[in-house]
Amino acid sequence: MSSAPSYLPILIFIFVALGFGTVSLLAGRVLRPRAPYQEKLYPYESGIHPLTDARQTFPLRYYITAMLFVIFDIEVVFLYPWAVSFYQLGGVALLSMLFFIGILLVGFFYAWQKGAFVWD
């Protein structure tokens, strides 16, 4: 008997995933309404006509706020698996996580000091 890994479950998973995607797209094409009206063909479906050009610039504070959200969102992504396996990791993991949170707190207070959280 050979010790080669069996790739059959992986192939089945790939075929099921591709089949699900194909069936979903085909079902959407078959079941969707086919009578578009003028408002539906408009680029913005909200019913509000755009007042300015879509290529307008946004304030820099918007981008800073978005980047800060991503940074702290990634922090939560790192904290969750650490918290789940906290007892198995030991004290070294606690110290490394406290160091990680400390670095993020320094960045948070720096952004706060620079006024990145003030929305005018």
Backbone hydrogen bonds, N-H to C=O, Kabsch-Sander energy under -0.5 kcal/mol:
donor,donor_aa,acceptor,acceptor_aa,energy
7,Y,5,P,-0.6
11,L,7,Y,-2.4
12,I,8,L,-2.5
13,F,9,P,-2.3
14,I,10,I,-2.4
15,F,11,L,-2.5
16,V,12,I,-2.5
17,A,13,F,-2.5
18,L,14,I,-2.7
19,G,15,F,-2.5
20,F,16,V,-2.7
21,G,17,A,-2.3
22,T,18,L,-2.5
23,V,19,G,-2.8
24,S,20,F,-2.3
25,L,21,G,-2.3
26,L,22,T,-2.4
27,A,23,V,-2.6
28,G,24,S,-2.1
29,R,25,L,-1.9
30,V,26,L,-2.3
31,L,27,A,-2.6
32,R,28,G,-1.3
41,L,37,Y,-1.7
42,Y,38,Q,-0.6
42,Y,39,E,-0.6
45,E,43,P,-0.6
47,G,44,Y,-0.9
49,H,47,G,-0.6
56,Q,53,D,-1.1
62,Y,59,P,-1.1
63,Y,59,P,-0.9
64,I,60,L,-2.1
65,T,61,R,-2.5
66,A,62,Y,-2.2
67,M,63,Y,-2.4
68,L,64,I,-2.5
69,F,65,T,-2.2
70,V,66,A,-2.1
71,I,67,M,-2.4
72,F,68,L,-2.4
73,D,69,F,-2.0
74,I,70,V,-2.3
75,E,71,I,-1.5
76,V,72,F,-1.4
77,V,73,D,-1.7
78,F,74,I,-1.9
79,L,75,E,-2.1
80,Y,76,V,-2.1
82,W,78,F,-1.0
83,A,79,L,-2.6
84,V,80,Y,-2.0
85,S,81,P,-1.9
86,F,83,A,-1.0
89,L,85,S,-1.3
90,G,86,F,-1.4
94,L,90,G,-1.1
95,L,91,G,-2.2
96,S,92,V,-2.4
97,M,93,A,-2.3
98,L,94,L,-2.4
99,F,95,L,-2.1
100,F,96,S,-2.2
101,I,97,M,-2.8
102,G,98,L,-2.2
103,I,99,F,-2.2
104,L,100,F,-2.0
105,L,101,I,-2.4
106,V,102,G,-2.2
107,G,103,I,-2.0
108,F,104,L,-2.4
109,F,105,L,-2.8
110,Y,106,V,-2.0
111,A,107,G,-2.4
112,W,108,F,-2.3
113,Q,109,F,-2.4
114,K,110,Y,-2.0
115,G,112,W,-1.0
116,A,111,A,-2.7
118,V,115,G,-1.1
119,W,117,F,-0.6
120,D,118,V,-0.7
